[in-house]
Amino acid sequence: MYNISAGGCFARVWGKQPHITYSECFDDCERGEWRDGVLCQDVERLTFGDSTFDLVISEDVFEHVSDYRRGFWEVRRVLKPGGYHVFSVPVGFTHPTLSRFEVSDGRQVPVLPVEHHGDPLRGQIAVCTSFGYDLLGYLEGLGFEARSELSRYEDECRHGTFDSCTFVTQRA
């Protein structure tokens, strides 16, 4: 199992287990190296081989990925056939997926108002993508069977995930 976040609730609940690989994307660390017991990975360029994992989990990560398309492709690549990616992202079901930045001269330039989310390791980090109603179709186009699971309002209040949705995808 691969958990793309070493600071999320799954990492807190499961802790260090020999069958779980945790990672973070540290700016000052090379991909594939370890820092304070955490593997450095960039979901857009994972260092794992093809078909490595049965399960990949990511909690509110993909909205912060510069090229979410490449990130989802990489997750699909490292999943074994029949493997699952379970992830949460904020979703607005009234709009299509929107890129909040464009690349100009190698730099990200905001095209929508800059939005930040809290991160347990980095403080406030920019949101690159506002996902919308077309996300399921995009995932299915990558060759995933995909569904979304909306949490109950009571759960949202208790955990503070008012705009997040959980997606379950399976690689064909």
JOMODA-V302148 format. One line per field, one symbol per residue. burial: I if it has 9 or more other C-alpha atoms within 8 Angstrom, else O. A space follows every 10 residues. Layout:
burial: ???
This chain:
burial: IIIIIIOOOO IOOOOOOOOI IIIIIOOOIO IOOIOOOIII IIIIOIOOOO IIIIIIIIII IIIIIOOIOI IIIIIIIIII OIIIIIIIII IIOOOIIOII IIOOOOOOOI OOOOOOOOOO OOOOIIIIII IIIIIIOOII OOOIIIOIOO OOOOIIIOOO OOOIIIIIII IO
